[in-house]
Amino acid sequence: MKKLTTSVLAVVLTSSFALVNAQVDTTKTQDIEGVVVTALGIKREKKSLTYSSQEVKADQITKGTTNTGNVASQLSGKVAGLQVNTNNNFGGSTNLVIRGYKSLNGGSPLIVIDGSPVSNSSLSGFYDYGNFLSDINQEDIESINVLKGAAASALYGERGLNGVIVITTKNGRGKNDETWGVTLSSSANFGVIDKSTFPEYQTKYGGGYAGDDYNFGNQYTNYNDDASLGPKYDGHQVYHWDSFDPSSPNYGKTRPYVAGANTPIEFFDTSSNYANTISLEKGGDRSNILLSYTNQMLSGIMPNSDLRKNTLSTKFNFDFTDKLSASIYSSLTLQDTKGRNETGYSDNLMSNFRQWWNTDVDILQLRDAYMRTDQNISWNRKSPTNATPAYWDNPYFQRYQSYQSDDRTRTFSYASTTYKFSKNVSATAKLSYDLLSMLIEQRVAQGSVPRTFGAGNTNVTSGYSKQNIKQQETNFDLFANYNFDLTDNLDISGLVGGNVRRNQYESDYASTEGGLVIPGLYSLSNSLGTVLPTSETLNKSATASLFATASLGYMDTYFIDGTYRVDKSSTLPKETNTYGYGSVAGSIVLSNLLKQDWLSFWKIRGNYAVVGGTASPYQLKNTYGTLGNFAGVVLFDSPNTRANSELKPERSKEVEVGMEMQFFKRRLGFDVTAYQTKTTDQIISLPVSSGTGYAATVFNAGRIDNKGIEVSLNATPLKSQDFSWDVNLNWAKNVNEVIDLNGVDNYQLGAYQGGVTLNATVGEAMGTLRGTDYTYHENGQRIVRANGLWQKSPIKVIGNITPDWTGGVRNSFSYKGLSLSFLIDVQHGGDTFSTDLWYGYAGGLYADTAGDEFRDPSGVVLPGVNANGNPNTTEIGNGALDSHSYYGYQAKGYGNAPNSEFVYDASYVKLREASISYSLPKSILAGTFVQDVSLSLVGRNLWIIHKNLPYADPEAGVGGGLRSRGNSIGILPTTRDFGFNVNIKF
């Protein structure tokens, strides 16, 4: 491992302001300090909780940072034990993991809004379409409570395996005088490239692969090569790529042989993000209503990238009588996106810029060439007489013509009614519906470099595809709440009920074949070849559940909780599709027993819980897919993975203990938790002999253990009438180990370029990176082969994506109306393989590749020893190299260097958030209808204080889920984001 210390409504305001009537909260449930929302929307006093949870209020999510458009990313560094990975893809995914990976499939926490589950699945491949939590309007959020352990999430049954994030939405508030409160708010944010996350190019050598060689004579540059290992720049007159472009002012002319004046960093735009909200709210004795509309407009750093999002939501609470009440909530999100960036290796502009760039090229001259002609005039022409691109399109042509687009509609609604039979017993019925539909279109413009595309998976120079996706979930809950005082000192509360859930996923995919007949007409009917049958997918599943809870409290000091839930899943065989799990937990408020002036609160707690997981649809019986039509006969094929009719549910058992203490009137306090989790019977596909007719079979196999500690600390070091300084710290360490894989030592989770793989390896933490390493002599030195190059080892573990620990600390200062806040976010440990440097170093692209090791390795003697232990004295290539063989003998070239040379420590320390706010004194506003005015400057990702991965952000991954870690390949640079807000209340 290498160490280095247009939209429905556009209300665009240059500042942000809010107009709100002075209000009195008339809702029945008041925002009482110490009351949190837990599983199924149950409100409980925090002191009675017998498990670990951590609440984040709305102002902690939104006020200290820019609006990212994805609330998940704004949880970074704010919750102990919650790992947040935000990639740099435009509109891309944010990955959430609570207490480490428990499943070989990765797994993200369940998202619950006002007690009802919603989808947070992510969709990523060649493009990253984001995780669907981004559809939730952050302006609707009152608070977020993270239920970390199994005891906290057990009521959600088989969906609680990876923890639960509970989102509570705002209620309408206002004066009890039939008046409406009106709120207008907006924000304007801008992002600029953090140059430390983008390549620094060498400028001494030109394009090519063979040292001093010119492919077409020394009067031409090596524009047909996508590496920068060519002749040294000497300023002599040569024909560049644009010398052959009739539209160019350089047509037919020579120019000095020097590096391009403008590198690809000039390709990027300043990103912008405008978010504007209007809301109406009203509250009375028996009802309240909140209506909200938000418009958000984003443009990315890549040309021709735009996202338009419009969200409309409403929430209505009404008491029909003293006994009967109802709540209705509905939100609708319409999102149109154009120009997401490509991910991965092939046909990705960022792979071009980070791996296979020719330093002769001036990026702005490419821009001018495209803008003059709208044609694919590439720097990478094959020869002086052949303008066909050898490997790469003009990047502007690719961005403006070979772009993707997607339209997404998301609606989430619920309606609930509650009847109070008495002050002790009530019943609630609730129906919720979550629907997501998407239309995804991809385009390859006529004249592009040939690429694999479409249903036929053939090489084409033009094409079009479209995919329709529909995903829906319906939940019906019916449960009774009870609350009794058994004696003056003993009370019991809980609920009994059930849930019925239906899930459905549909996808239709079709594409042109062989290219387009008419250039620029993107329609399936414009296919040059016969369109293959539409690829159709339909998945349905159902789960029925019963559950019960009981909570005992004695003298407001001793608390005992118990839960039990039974699920019946349609995706498991009849013999094992009904399964139950529960939890038992207790806590003691010791500060009620030991009363001291300096001790504000002291509680200890402990619990044991079991949760589970079910299979994906259609893993019990083999199904068949169509291969299309051949000579009038429709062909079908069996799957590569054999189904298993004997599957059983996954199981996860957890023990947790914790303690909370507050001192000196809550000026200082902490919450510490320790846990141990064992997850067994994982449902995965393991390889089998090809003689069976299959490549893999679905099994219950594998056990993963997690143990760890979480700490949150609060302190107020200084406090006076006008000044306060508050500190909030979160820290967590998770130790993960793969214990068993049903007799298999290693299970491959993913594969990268260069032969590196992501794995679950027995005896190691989940997420091992496997590849080649150096071979070491018993004296600890690297072994050098007879040709002067280092000897590589067989495939072995060379890294792991799991961090050693994560943390965050926020400092907040306030003096009268002035406030300052900043958040430091830290990840320590974890590894990533840089595919970008694996290829980019070999291609002589980066600033540190200008030496002989890459240019002329013939005289280089590598440090190390021969196999016999004697010091190495052999020159690379035994001193018999010429310029045509240099490329094949680079010690750190991808053909010779072991994979481990490009595995880097993924640690980072970031100034994640910062804000300065000022509220006008009340004396200035006296006599006006304005109650409050505040102005804010906000920032995000302002400074990467420390990182070990050069030229890239170690946090940035390829997509969602397991794609979020372990491979730095073709990723966008990180941006430093700045914003300005103004808030006015009256």
N, C-alpha and C positions, 0 to 999 in steps of 0.2 A: 504494500500500500504506500502511495506516495503522499508525503506531507508537505505542505506549504502553509510556516506560521503566518322621413318624413313620417309621419306619425298622426294619430287621430287628433291630438291637440299639442301644440308646441308652445309652451309658456316659458320662453327662455329669458331669464332675468340675469342681469350681470351681477346681482347679489342675491342673497336669500333673505326672505322676511316671513314673518308669521304674524297673523292677526287672530287673536283668540280672546273671547270674552272672559273676563274674570269669572271664575267658576267656583261652585261648591259641588263636591262629589256627592251625588245622590244615589249612586248605585248601592245595592244591598251588600255587596262584598267590597269592603274597603281595603285599600292598599295598606295593610297593617304591617309594621316592621316585624320581621320574624315569621311571616306567613309566606309559604311557598306553594307552588302548584306542582303536584307529583303525578304519578301514574293515573290514567283515566280522568284527568282534570281535577283530581281531589286536592282540595286546599287543606294544608296542615301547618300547625305551628312548627317552625324549624327546630325548636328545642325538643319536640317529641319525636323527631325522625330517628330511626334506628339504623340508618344506612347513610352512605356518603352521597351527597348531591351538591352542586354548586350553581348558584343563580347569577345570571348576568342581566342587569337591568338595561332598558332601552338606551338610556343616555351613555352607558358604557360601550354599547355597540356602535352608536352612530355619531356621538358628539365629538369624539377625539380623533376622527379619521375621515378620509374621503369616502364617498359612496362608491363601493366597488361594483355594485349591481348583483353581488352574491353575498348574502348575509353570512354564509358559512366561513368565508375568508376573514370576516371581521371578528371571529372568535379566536384568532391567533394569539397565543400568549396569555389568555384570560382565564383559562380553566385548567387546573392541575389534572394531568392524566389524559387530556384531550389533545391528540396530535393533529395539527392542521397543516396540510400541504397545499399551497396555492400555486398552480403553474402559471406561466405567462401567456398561454394561448388566449386569443381574442374570444371572449365569451366562454372561456374554458372552465374546466372542472376544479373544484376544491375538494380535496379528499379528507375525510374525518375518520379517525380511529381512536377508540376509547380503550385504554388499558391493553394495548397491544393487539396483535393479530391472534384471534382465537380460531379462525377457520383457514383452511388451506385455500379457500376461494377469496380470501381477503376479508370482505365484510365491512359494511359501514353501519353506524347506528340508525335505529328507527327514528323517523321524524314524526312528531305528533303535534297537531295544532288544536288547541282547546279540547284535548282529549281524543281527537280523531287522527288516525295514522294517514300520512300522505307519502307519496313516492319521492325518494331522493336518489333514484337510480341515475347512473351516468351513462352517456353514450359517446364512445370515442373509438376511433380507428385511424383512418387517414386524416380525418378531421376530428377535433374535439368539440362536441356539442354541449358540453357542460354537464354539471349535475343539476337535477331539477329542483333543488332547494333554491336555486337562483330565481325561480318564478315567484317566490314569496316576497311581497313588498315589505321592506324593512320598516317603512313608516307605519305599518299596521301592528308592529310588535310592541308589546308592553314589557315582556321579559322572556328570557330563555333559561330554563333549568336543565342542567345536564345530570341525568341519572346514570351513574357510572357503573355500578355493580349489578350482580344478578338479583340481589334482594330488592333493589330499587326498581328493576325492570321486569320482575317475575310475572306481574299481572298482564304483561303483553305476550306471555307465552313464548311460542317458537320464534317470535319476531324480536324478542328482547335479548337475544344471544350477544349482540354486539353493543349493548347499551341503548339508551333512549335520550333524545333531545326534545324536551317539552317546550313548545312555543305557546305563549299566552298572548292573545290579541287584545287590543285596546277596546274599551267600552266608550260609548258616548257620554260626555259629562257636560253640565251646564247649570245655569241658574234655574230655579224652579219657577220660572215666570214666562214660559212658552217662547222664550227667545232662542235663537240659534247662535252657536259659536261658529265662527268662520276661521279657517286656518289656510294660509297660503305659505308655501315654503319652497325654496329652490336652492340648488347648489351648483357651482361651476368649478370643475376640476380639470387639471391639465397634467400631462405626464411627459417627461423627457428621459432619454436613454441614460441609464447608469452605465458609463463606459467601461467599468470594471467587469461587466457581464457580457462583453462583446470582444471578438478577436482584435488583437493589435498585430497588424501585418508587418512582415519584414519588407524592406524597400530596397534591398541591395541586389536582388536577383529577379529575373523575369520569368515568364511562363515557359513551361517545358518539363520534360522528365529526364533529360540526358545531358546535364551540365552545359558545356559550351556549344552543344549542337543546336543549329537552326534547322527546323524541319523543311523549310522551303528556300534556304539560303539566307545569308546574314542580312539581306535587305528586307526581310519579313520577320515579324514577331511570330512566336509559336501560339497563335490564337486558337489552333485546333486542340491544344492540350489544356486540361483543367487542373494542372498543378503548377507550382512556382519553383521548380528545380532547374530552371533554364539558365541561359548565359547571364553573366553579371552585367548590370546596367552600366553602359559607358557613354551614353548620349549620342551615339552615331545615328544617322538618319535611316529610318526604316518605315516600311508600310505596316500600319496597324490595321485592325479589323475594319475600322470605319473608312479606310482608304478605298474600300471596294463598295461602299454604300453611295449610290448616285445622289441620294438626298442630302448627304453630309457635306458641310463646308470643307471637310478634309478629303473629299473624293479625289482620288488620283494623286494625292500629296503624301509626302513622307513627313514624319515628325521624329523628334529625338527619342531614342530608346531609353526611356525612364519609366519609373513606376507611375501608375495612374494617380492623378492629383487628388481625386475624390474616391475614397474607399467605400465599401457597402454601408458603413455607418450613416452615410448621407442618404441612403435609401429610405430611412425611416422618417415618418412624420411625427409631429407633436400630437399625442393623443388628447382627446377631450371627452368630457362626460358632464352632461347637463341633466339634472334631475329636478323635477318640479311637481309639487303636490298641492292640491286643493282639497279641503275636507270641510264637511258640515257636520256639526254635532249638536245634540239637544238632549237634555236630561230632565226628568221630573220625578215625582214620588213613585210612580208605578211603571215608568218606562224610560228607556234611553235609546238613542239611535246614533250611529256614526256612518257617514258616507264619505268615501275617500277616492280620489283619482290621482294617479301618478303617471307622469310622462318622463321617460328617460331616453336620452339620445347619446350614444357613444360613437366615437370614431377611434380606431386603433392606430398603432404606429405603422402598420403596413398600409400602403396605398390601397384605396378602394375597399376599405373595411368599415362597415357601418352596422350598428345595431340600434333598432328602435323598439322600445318596450312601453306598452301602455297597460296599466293595471287599474281596474275598477273594483272596489270592494264596499260591502255594506255589512253592518252588524246591528241587530235589533233585539233588545231584551224587553219583555213585557210581562207584567203581573196582571193576569186576568182577574184573579181574586187573591185573597190572602193565602190561598192554598195552591192555586194553579198558576204556573208561570211558563214562559217559553223563550227560547233564544234561537235566532236565525243568523247565520253568517254565510256570505257568498263572496267569492273573489273571481275575477276574470282577468287573465293576463294574455295579451296579444303581443307577440314578439316576432319581428322580422330582422333577419341577419343576412348580411352579404359580405363575402370576402373573408371568411375564417382562414387562418393560416394552416398550411399543411403540417403534418407531424411525421415523425419517423425519418427514414433514410431516403427512399426513392422519390424523385420529383418534388422534393422539398427545397424551397429557395434557401431556407436557413442551412440546410446541408451543403448547398452550393457555397454560401458565404462562409461557413465554418470549416469546411472540409476540402472543397474542390474549386477554389477560386484561383484565377490567374491575376497576379498583381500588376500586369500591364494595363488592366482595364480601369477606366474612369467611369464610375457608376452613373454620373450625371450625363455623360455622353450617350450612354444607353437610354436614359430617360428621354433625351432630346431626339434620338433616332426613332423611338416609338411614337412620341408625340407628333413628329413630322409626318409619319406614314401610317400609323395604326397597324404596322406589320411586325412580324417576328424577325426583326433584324438583330441577330445575335452576335455577340463577341466571339462566339465559339464556332465559327464557320469551319467547314471541313478542309477547305483549301482555297487558294486564291481564285479558283474558277468555280468553286462550289459553295454557295452560301447556306447550304443546308446545315443546321446546327448539329455538331457532333454529339454533344451530351446535354447542353443546357439551352433553354429558351432565353430570350430577352426577359429579364425579371419583370419589367413593366408590362410587357405583352401577357405574361403569365398572370399577373395580378388583375389586369383590366379585362382580359378576355377569357382566360381559363379559370374562372372563379366559380365558387359554389354559393348557394343561397339556401336558406331554410326559413320556413314560417312555422311558428309554434303557437298553439292555443292551449292554454291551461286554465281549467276551472276547478275550484274546490268549494264545496258547499256542505253545510250541515244544518239540520233543524232538530231541536230537542225540546221536550216538554217535561216538566217536573210537577208532580202532585205531592203535596205534603198531607199525609194522612193524620199526622199529629206533629208535635214539636220534636218527636223522637224518630219518626219513620217517614221516608219519602220514597217515591219511585220515579225513575227517569227513563224515557224512551228517546233514542237518538238515531237518526239516519244521516250518514255522510256519504259523499260521492266525490271522487277525485278522477278527473279526466284530463289526459294529455294527448294531443294530436299534433303530428308534425308532417310537413312536406319538405323533403330534402332533395335538392337538385344539384347535380354536378355537371360541369361543362369542360370539354377539352376543345380549344379553338383550332380551326383548320390551320395546318402548318406547324403544329407543335412537335416537339421531339417525341418519337414513338414511346408509348407507355402502356403497361398492362391496365386494362380498363374493362368495366362492364361485366355482365352476367357470363359472357363467354370467356372472360379472362384472357383476352388476346391483345396483342400489341396494335395500337391504333394511333393515328396522328390527329384524330378528331373524334368526338363522341358526346353523348348526353345520357344521363341516367336520372331516374326519379324514384323516390321511395316514400311511401305513405306509412306512417306509424300511428297506431292508436293504442293507448294504454289506459286502462280504467280499473278502479277499485271501488267497491261498494261495501259499506259496513253498517250493520244494524246492531245497536246495543240496547239491552233492556236490563236494568239493575235497580235494586232497592238499597237505599242508604239507611243505616240505623245508628242511633246514638243514645245511650242510656246511662244515667247515673245509678249504678247499682247500690252504692252507699254514698255518704258524704265525701268519701275520699277515693272511691273506686268508680271508674267509668269505663264503658266499652263502646266502641264504634267500629263501623266497617261497612261492607257492602256485599251483596250477593247478586249475581246476574249472569248474563250470557252475551255472546257475540256471534254473529254470522257474517262471514266475509266472502266476497266473490272478487276474483281477479281475472282480467282478460287482457291479452296482448295480441295485436294484429300487425302484420307487416306485409306490404306488397312492394316488390322491387322489380324494375324493368329497365332495360338500357338499349341503346342502339348497338348494332354490331357492324364491324368493319369500317366505321367512320360515318361521316355525314355526307349527304348528297349535295345540299346547298350550304355553303359555309355560313355560320352565324345563325342558322335556323335551328333552335334547340327544341326538337320535338321527336318523339319516338317514331312518328310517321316519316321522318327525314332520314331514316336509317339506310345506309348503303347496302347492308346485308339483311338477311331475314332476322327479325327480332325473335329471340328465344321466348318461350312461355314465361309469364310472370312468375317470379319466385314468391310464393305465398306462405305465410306462417300464421298459425292461430294457436295460441296457448290459453287454456282455461284452467282455473283451479278454484277450490272452495275449502274453507275451514270453518268448522263450527266449534264453539267453545263455551265452557261453563267455568265460572270463577267465584271465589269467595275470599273475603278478608276479615280479619278481626284485630282490633287494636285495644289493648288494655292499658289504662293509666291509673296509677295509684299515687295519691297525694301530690299530683303534678310533678312527680319526681321519678317514679319508676314506670317504664313503658315496655310493653311486650307486643310485638306484631306477628301475625301469621297470615300467610296467603297460600291458596292452592288453586290451580287451574288445570283443566282437562281440555285438550285439543283433539279434534278429529280432522285429519287432513286427507284430501282427495288424491294427493300425489304419492301416498305410500300404500303398500298392499293392505288388504283387509285385515290381515292378521296383526299388523303392527301400526295401523293408522290412527289408533286412539291411544293417547299417552298423556300422562299427567306430571306435574312438577310443582313444587311449592317452595316456601321460604319460612324461616323462623328467625326472629330478630329481637333484640332487647337493648335498652339504654337506661342509664341512671344519670340524673342531673345532680351531681355531687355538690354543686354550689348551693343547693337547697339544704344540704346537710352540714356543710362547712361554710358558715357565714363569716366572711371577712371583708373589711372595707376595700381591700385591694383586689379582691376576687369578684369579678362581675358575673362570670359564668364558667361552669366546668361540667362537662358531660363526657361519659365514656359510652361506647356502643360496640355491639358485635352482632354478626348475623351469619347464617348459612342458607344458601339457596341453590336451586337447580333450575336451569332453563334449557331450552332445546331448539332444534332447527329441523325443518322438513326438507324434502327433496324438491328440485325443480320439476315442472310438469313433464310428463311423458318419459320418465326414466324407468318405467316398469316393464314396458313392452316395446319391442323394436318397431319402428315406423320406417317408411320408405319414401325416398324423394325422387322426383322426376329428373331425368337427364335430357329431356327434350324429345324431339320427333326425328326419327331416322327412317327414311324411305316409307313414310306414312305410318310407322309404328311408334307409339309412345313408349319410351324406355324408362324403367325405374331402377333404382339402385339401393342397396342396403346401406345403413350408416356405418361409419368407421368405428363407432363406439357401441358396444353391445349393452342392452338394457339389463336390468336386474330386478326380478319380481320378488326378491327377498330383502329389500331395503328396510331399514328401521331408522327412527329419528336420531339426529345428533343429540348429544347431551353435554352440558357444561355445568360443572359444580364449582361453587365458589365459597370460600370462607373470608370474611372481612372483619377487621377490628379497627376502631378509630377513637379519637379523643379530640374534643374541642375545649379551648380555654380562652377566656377574655379577662383582661386585667385593667385596673385603673379606669373604671367607667368606660370600658371598651376602647381605651386609647391604644391598647396592645393586645393582640390575640393571634391564635393559630388554630388550624384544623389539620390533623395528621391522620392518614389512613394507611393501613397495610392490608394486602389481600393476596390470595392464592387461588388460582383457577385451573381446573383440569377439564379440557374439552375432548370428548371421545366420540367414536363412531362417525367420523367425518365422512360425508358423502362426496367421493371424488372418483375420477376416472384413472385407473392404473393400467399400464401397458400389459398386453398379453401376447402370446405367440401369434404370429400372422397365420399360422396353420389353422387357427380357429375361424378365420375369415374376417376377423376384426383386428383393429390396432389396439383397442383398449376396452375395458369393461368397467361399468359403474360398480363401486364397492362401498360398503361401510368400512372405512379403514383410517387409522391414524389417531394419534393423541397429541395434543399440544398443551403444554403447561405455561401458565403465566403467573408471575408473582411480582409484587412491586410495592412501592411506597409513594404516597402523594402528600404534599404539604402546601397549604395556603397560609399566608401570613398577612395580617393587617396591622398597621401602626400609624399613629398620629404623633410624630416626634415633637411638633410645635403646634400650639393652638392658642389663639387669643381672640378678643372680640372682633378684630378685623382680619386676622391672618390665620391660615391653617396650612399645614403640610401633611399630606396623607400618602402612605406607601402601601401598595398591595403587591404581594409576591406569590407566584405559583411555581412549584417545582415538582417533577415526577420522574421516577425511574421505574422502568418495566424490564424484567428479565424474562425472556421468552425462550422456550426450548421445544423442539420437535422430539417427542419421546418414541413414537412408534408409527410405522407406515405399513403395517400388515406384512412384515417380512421384507419390505423393500427399503433399501438404505437411502434412496434419493427420489424425490418426485419433482419433475420439472414444471415450473410455473410459467416460464416465458423464455424466449430466445432473442439474443441481440446480435448485432453484427460482430464479426471477429471471433465467433465461436463461444462467446460468453453467454451463460444462461442464468436465469433466476430460479431458485429452487427452495424446496423444503428438504432439509437434510437431517437425518436422525442424529441427535446429539448436538445439534447446532440451533441457534435462533432462527426462526422463520425468516426466509428471504436471503439465503446464501447466494453469493455470486461465485460461480464456478468457471474456471478457465485455466490457462497455463500460467506458471510462475517461473521464476528463475530456479535453476538447480544449484544447490549449495553443497560445497564440500564440508566435511566434518569439522573443518576449521572455521566455518562460518562464511567463507568467501564464495562468490559466484564462480561457477565453473565455466570456462571458455572452451569452445570446440576447436577442432583443428583448423577451421577456416577463419578463426579470429573472432567469431561471434559467440554471444552467450548461449549456453545450452538451456533449452526450455524443458520444464517438467511436464509430466502427464497432467490431465485435467484434475484439478483439485479445488478446494474452497480458497478463494482469494479475497473475500470480503463479505459484508452483510449489510443489508439496507436498514436494519433496525438501529435506531439511535440509542446511545447509552442513557441519556436523560434529556428532558426538555424543560424549559422554564420561561417565565416572563415576569417582569417587574414594572409596575407603573408608579410614577411619582406625579402627584397633583398638588399644585400650589395655588392658593387663592388669597388675594389681598383686596378687601373691599369689593369692587366690581371687576377686578382683573384676575384672570385665572390662567394658569399654564399647566399643561399635562403632557407627559411623554411616556411611551411604552417601549421597553427593550425586550425583544423576543429572541430566545436562544434555543438552538439544538446542538447538543454535543454528541458526536459520534454518528455512526451510520456511514455507509460507503456508497459511492456511485462510480460506475464505469463510464468514462468519457469516450464515446464513439467518435465525437468530433475531433478530439486530439489524437485518437488512434489513427485516423486517416489524415488529419490536418498537419500533424508533424511530419508524416511520411511525404506529404505533398509539398513540404517546404514553405508553408503558408505563414506560420506564426513568427513573431519577432525573434523568438529564441531558437529558430532553425537556420540562422544565417551562418553557422559555423561549419567546419569541415566534417563534423560527424554526420551531417546531412548532405553536404555538397560534394565532398571528395573524401570518402572514408578510407581510401587506400592506404594512407599512412597512419591511421589511428590504431593505437594499441589499447584495448579495453582493460580496465582493472579487473583482476580476478586471478584464478589459478587454473591450471590444467587439471585433468581428471586425476592425475597422480599427486596433486597438491602443490606442485611447483608453480612459482609465479608465472603469469602469462607474459610472453614476449612476442607473440605472433601478431603481425599487422592484419587488419581486416582484409580478407580476400588474399592473404599471403602476399600482399604487395603487387599483385598482378591484375589490378582492376583498370578498366578504362571508363570513359564517361557514360557509355551505354550500360554499364553494369553497376554504376553507383547506386541507382534506385533500389536494386535488389540486395544491396549490402549495407543499408543503413542499420545501425545497431538498434535504433528506436523506430525503425520503419515497421509497419503493421505485419510485414512478412517475417520479420526477425524478432521483434520485441515480444516478450510474453505479455499476456493480457494484464497481468498485475501491474505492469509499468504504468498503466492508465486507469488504475483504480485509485480514487482519491477519497480522503476523509470529507464527508458531507456536512461537517459542522458549520454553523454560522452564528453570528451575533448581529442582530439588525435593530436599527432604530425604526421600529415598525409603525408607530404612530406618534404624532406630535400636534399640539393645538395651542393657540393663544386666543383667549376670548375676553371681551370687555362688555360689561353691562352698564348702561348709563345710570347715574344716580337717580333715585326716585325724586329727589328735589327738583331736578330739571324737568321731569315729566309731570310734576304736580300741576293740577288745574287743566290737564288735557285728558282726552279719552284714552291715551296710550298708557299702558301699565308697565311695560318693560321693553327695552331695546337692548339687544346684544349683537356684537359683531365678532366673527371668528375667522382666523386663518388656520387651516388644517393641512396636514401632510401625511403621507404614507410611504413606507419604504424609502425614507429620505437618505439612509446611509447604511451600507453593509459594513459594519464596524470590523468584522473579521470573517474570513472564509479561507478555505484551503484549495478549493477548485478554481484554477485560473480561467479567466475569460468567460465565465458563466456563473449563473446563480445556482448553488447546490440544492436549493429548495425546488427549483423548477423541474417538473417532469414532463412526460409525453402526454398523459391523459389522466383519467380517473382510475380509482381502484389501485391494483398493483402496478399499473402503468405510471403511477405518480412518483415512484421512487426507483433508484438503482441504475438509471441509464440517462446520461446527458447526451442527447442526440438531436441536432437540428432544432434547438429551442430558441424562442425569441429572447432578446435581452430584457432585463427587468427595467421598469421605469420608476423614476422618482416622481411621485404624484403630489400636486399642490392644489388647494382649493380655498374658496372664500364663501363665507356664509354670513347672513344677517338675519336676526330673528326679532320680530316685533309682536308684542301681545297687547291686545286691548279689547 
